[in-house]
Amino acid sequence: MSTNKPIYACMRSIGAYAPPKVLTNADLEKMVDTSDEWIVKRTGIRERRIADADTATSDLAVEAARDAISRAGIEKEEIDLVLCATVTPDYFNMPATACVISHKLGIKNVQAFDISAACSGFVYGLSIARAFVEAGIKRNVLLIGAEKFSSIVDYTDRSTCILFGDGAGAAIISATEDRDEGIVDIHASADGTYADFLMTPAPGSVHPASCEVIEQGLQYIKMKGNETFKLAVKTLTRDVREILLKNGIEADAIDHFVPHQANYRIIKAVGDALKLKEEQIILTVHKYGNTSAASIPMAINEIYEEGRLRYGDLMLLDTFGGGLTWASALLPFAGRN
């Protein structure tokens, strides 16, 4: 690659992995006071995937990463950054799950680190990967969103256990001189004012690990559902309108609107506000539930494997998560089928 031309970052490939075990709404009816009808009406979720007890977040990530590397047509030795977005790391604070993933993939002596932005993690990671590539610092970034959410879900809490599932998605973000392949724009933001809307209180410096923490269930995710829903719809709609307006792109020019798969009602509300057609909106929430940072890459992979995602297709990504964080991105798919 010549050095006198601008360098752009592009999504060269996608991959994903969902563990085989399925947890259906009928299964949850036997565990907590809920019903399939109620869950589907409120969330659109019918089932989710759950990893085995001896499967770690890094194991899910490795499976997704292998697909992404293979589909990008590169060797693992060509990867010069491994970036993992997760809020369910293999270990509480260190080593980073990205380091564990690198070891399991046989990637040696390469920079690797995690980011924590909850459901917005993959798009946050995309902004970081883009910066590294377009600055000329890295050439091929392995970007992963991976979650074993079942490890932080209280399966006696019907307000949260119905929502979340396990899985991983991965992409290779590469350098290109072709501007048409490059990421168009990324918006990412946060507001800690609403941190208590979606959080895992422990363990941490506020609530260090203790018998009391375990007894109170502070190691499990806590969520203010109604408040989060209202703010998500408002924030996501505004953010998507802003990124489209900034880049002079009309909603009908979007080939694939890939929202965070948290709740069908949120997705529909944003889609209706933007007057998107049904065929533009990618939905996987019914199959996988909310897989947090893995949600968007898993959804992209779904349409890739179905043959619906083609080289040059324009994608609009949109996400909202704990922090609170939110992000959107406009980018063409630069992979080959």
N, C-alpha and C positions, 0 to 999 in steps of 0.2 A: 504493500500500500504506500503510495507516494505521500510525502510529508507536506506538499504545498497545496493540498486540497483540504477543504473542511471535512471534519470527521463527524459523522452522525451515529447515534445509537439506535439499533433496531432490535425487534424481537425476532430472533432467527428460528426459534423452535418453541414447542410447548410439550409438556408431559404431565401425567397425573397418576395417582394411585389411591384407590379406596380399598380398605380392608374388606375381606369377603363377608364377615359376619353382619347380618342385617338386624336392626332393632326396629320393629314395626310399631305403629300406633296400637295395634292389638296387644303387643307385648307390654307396652307401657300401661295399658288398661289393667293389667294384672299386678302392676307395681305401685301405682299411685291412683288417686281419685281423678280420673280423666276419661275421655272417650275419643275414639277416632274422629267422630263427627265434630267435636269441639276443636280438636287440634287442627284439622283440615280447614275449618271455617276461619279460625283465628290466624293461622300461619301458612297454610298451604302445604305443610310438611306431612308426608305419608310414611316415610321411613328414613333411617339414617344408618351409617356404617359405624361399627364399634370395633376397635382394635383389641386383640388378645392382650391378656395381662402381661405377657412377656415381650410384647411389641412396644418399642419406644417411638417417640416422635421422629427420631433420626432414621429409624427403619422405614417408616412411611416415606420420608423424604428421599431416601436413597433410591427407592423404586421409581418415584416420579423423576428424579434426576437422571437416572439411566436412560429413560425414554427421551428426555429433552436433549441429552448429549448425543445420543444416536441419531435423532431426527435432525439435529443441527449439522450433521456431517463433519463433526470435529472429533479429535481425540481428547481424552481427559487431560493430557499434558498441555493442551492449548488453553485450558481454563486458568485465569490468573486472579480470580476473586470468587470466593464462595460466600454468599450472603443468604442468611436464613431469617425469615420473618416468622416469629412464633411467640405465643404467650404460654405455651405448654412445653418448655424446654426439657431435654432429658434430665438435666440437673438444675437445682434451684438457682444457682448463680454462675457456677463455672465447673467445667469448661463450657464454652459456647457450643450450642448444638451444631453450628456450622463447622466447628472443628471436628466434632465426632463424625459428621457426615463426610467431611473430606477424608478422614482416615478410612472409613468404610468403603469409600469409592476408590481409594488408592491415589488420591490427589495429595502430593507432598510439597512442602515448602511454598505454600500459596496462602496469601492473606485470606482470613476467614473470620466472620463475626456475625452476631445476631442483632436483630432490631426488634423492639417491642412497640408495636402500634396497634395491637389487637386486630380487629377485622380489616383495618386499613393497611396492614403490614405489607402486603404484596405491592400495592401501588406506592407506598412510601419507599419500599425497596427498589421499585422501578426508577424512582427519582434519583436515588443514590447511585444505582448502576449506570444510569444515563450520565450523571455528572462525572463519574470515573472514566467512562468511555470517551465522552466528548472532550474531556480535558487531556486526552491522550495518555492517561495513566494506565488504563487496562484495555484489553482487546476483547476478551470473552468472559463475561460474568455469568456464573451459575446462580440464578436467583430462585429461591425456594420459599414457598409459603407452606408450612406444615403444622398440623395440630393433632394432638391426642386429647381432645377436649373431654373425653370420658374420664380422664384422670383428675379433672377439677369440677366435675358435675356431681351434685348431690341428688341421687336417684330417689330420694324421698321428697324432693322439692318439685312439685308439679309445675311451677311457674318457669323453671329453667330446664329441667331434664328432658322436656319434650322438644327442645329447640336445637340442641347441639349434637354434632357428629364428628367423626375422625376422618382424616384424609390429608393428602398432600398434592401440591402442584408445583411444577418447576418450569423455568424458561431459560434459554440462553439469550442474553442480551449482548450483541456483538457490534463491533465497529464496522461502519460502511461509508463509502464515499458517495453512495447513491442517495440523494436527498429525499427521493420519493419513498425510500424504505424507512427513513428516520422517524423517530418519535416526534409527533407534532407539538405536544404540550402536556404538561402535568401540573395540576394544582394539588397542594397538600397543606392541610392546616390542622389546628387543634385549639381546644378551649378547656383548660383544666378546671374551670368553674363547675363543670358537670361531672367531675371525676367519680362521684359516688353513684352515678346512674348505672354504671357497669364496672364491676371491680371484683378482684379476689383479695380480701383484706389481709390474708396471711399465707405463708410466713413472709416477713420483711422486717425492716427496722422499726416500723410502727407496732407491729405485733409479731415479735420473734417467736419461733417455734416453741411450743410448750404444751403441756397436757390440757391446759385451759383452752388454748387455741383450738385443739382438736375437738374437745368436748363441745365447744360453741359452733363448730363447723365453719370456722373462718377461712379454712383452706379451700372452700368451695366458691364458685362464682356466685355473685349476688347481682341482681338486676332490678331496676325500677322500670318495668316493662312499658307502662302507659306513657311515662315521661320520655323514655327513650324513643318510642314509636313516633310521637308527635314531633320531636326535635329532628329525628332522622329524615322524615318526609320533607320538612321545611328546609333543612340544610342541604340535602342532596339535590332537591329541585333547584335551589338557588345556585349551587355550585356548578351543576351541569349547564344551566343557562349561561352562566358567566364564561365557562370555557369555550362553549360554542360561539358566543358572541365575540369574544376576544379573537378567535381564529377565523371569524367570518364563515362559519360552517352552519348550514341549516340542518335541522334534525332529520329530515328525510334523506340526507346524504350519508347518514350512518348506516353501515351494513349490519353491524352487530352491537347492540347496547348490552353490555355485560355488567350488570349490577352485582353488588354483594348479595349473596343468597341467604338472607336472614329471615325474611318474612314476605310472603307473596303480596300481602296488602301494601307493604311499603313499596315494593317493586311496581305494583300496578298504579299506585298513587303518583309516583314519579313519572312513569310511562304515560299516564293520562295527561299529566300537566304539560309534558313535552309534545303531546299528540303523536307519540310513536305508534307505529303499526305493530300488530301482534307478532308478525314474522321478524321484526327487528329485535325483539326482546328475548334474551337468552334466559331460560329458566331451568334450574336443576335443584331448586330448593325442595321439591317434592321427593327427590331421590336421596339426597345427602344431608338435608337439614343445613344448619349453620356450621360451617367448618372454619369460620374465622379467617385467618390469613390465607388458608388454602382455598377459600371459596371461589375467588375470581379465576385463578389459574385452572382449577378443576373445571369450571364452566367453559373456559376457552378450550380446554382439551376436549371437552364433550363434543363441541361443534366441529373441532378438528377431526376427531375420530369418526364422526358422522359424515364427513366429507362436505360439510357446509361452510367451513372456513377455508378460504383460498388466498393465495398470494395476492397482496395488494388490498385486501378487504379492510375497510376502515372500521376500527373498533372504538367504542366509547366505554371506558371503565368508570365505575362510580361506586364508592364505598364509604362506610360509616362505622365507627367502632369505639370501644372503650378508650377513655383518655380525657375528654372525648376527642376522637380524631376523625378526619374525613379527607377524602382525596378523589380526584378524577383524572383521567388521562385520555388523550386522543392519540391513536397510533395505528398505522397500517400493520397487517401481519406480513412479515418478511420471510416466512418459512415456506418450504415446498412440501406438497402432498406426496 
